[in-house]
């Protein structure tokens, strides 16, 4: 398997590229960008995972509706737990060389 473009190989012969798609404004296309990047890398035979930090879970919903004959994209729900302590069901990530993260507009700022 090839590493994501721009990722050098480590001593073990693999590398991982992480792309964070974040914007404070809602409706800016964060999920659209994330799923298109994930589709591009998956089509290029790069193992890919989408980590969805948005409680709405749109990218994971998209994965469930995606044609299963296309290249595999793993999904992982990284959204904070709901008040009832539950999260929506999703496919868990197993291994990937490329991870796309879709974050909610209310993602905390780091200083």
N, C-alpha and C positions, 0 to 999 in steps of 0.2 A: 504494500500500500504506500502511496506517495504522501509526503507531508504537505500541509497546506502551503500555497505559494508564499515565499518569504520566510519560511520557518526552516532553520537549520536543524540537522539531525543531531540528536544527543548521543552519548556513548552507547546507549541501548539501541540506537538506530531509529528512533522516532522522535517526533516533535509535536507540539500542539499550539495552535493558533486560536486565540480567544478574541472575539469581536464583541464589544459592548455597544448596543444601540440605545442611546438615552437622550431624552429631551424633556424639559419640564412641561412643555405645552402638549395638551391632549390633541389628538387628531393630526399629529405631525407626520405620521406614516412610519412610526418605529416598528410596529409589527410587520407591516408590508416590506420594509427594508430587510428585517430579520429573516422572514421566510423566503424572500428572493435570494438573499445571500446563501442561506442554507440549501436551497434548491440548486444553486449554481455549484457549490462545492460537492454536494452529493452526486450531481450529474458528472462531475469530474473524478468520481471514485474516491473522494476524500470522506472518511468516516465523519459524520456530522451529527451534532446534538443541538437542539434548541432548548435553552433554559428559560422558561417563562416566569418572570418575576411579577407580572401583572396579575392581580386577583381575578380579572376578567377572563384570563386564559385563552385569548383569541388564537394565539399561535398553536396551542395544543389542540384546540378545536379544529383548526385547519389541518393538523396532522391526522386527526381521526377521519377527516373527509378526503384526504389525499389518496390518489389512486395507488393501491398496494403494489402494482407492477413497476412503479418508478423506483429509483434508487432510494435506499433506506435512510430515513432521518429519524434519529432518536429524539424523544421529548422528555423533559424533566420539569416538574412543577416546583419552582423555587419561590412561589408567592408566600407571603406570611400566612400563618394559620388564621382561619376565620374565628369569630368569637366562640363558636361551638367546638373549637379544637380540631376541626376537620379541614381537609383540603380536597379539591376536586381530583378525581382519578386521572391518571395519565400514564404514559409509558415511561419507564425509568431509563436513564442513560446507562449504557454498559461500557462502551469504549468509543473514543472519538479522537480525531486529530484536529478537528475544527469545531468550535462551540460558538453559537450565536446566542446572544442574550437579549431578550426583549424586556424592558423595564417599564414600570408604570410611571406616569407623570409625577407622582409624589415620591419618587425615589429619594432617600436621604442624601444630603450633600456631605461630602468629606472635606475636611479642612486640612 
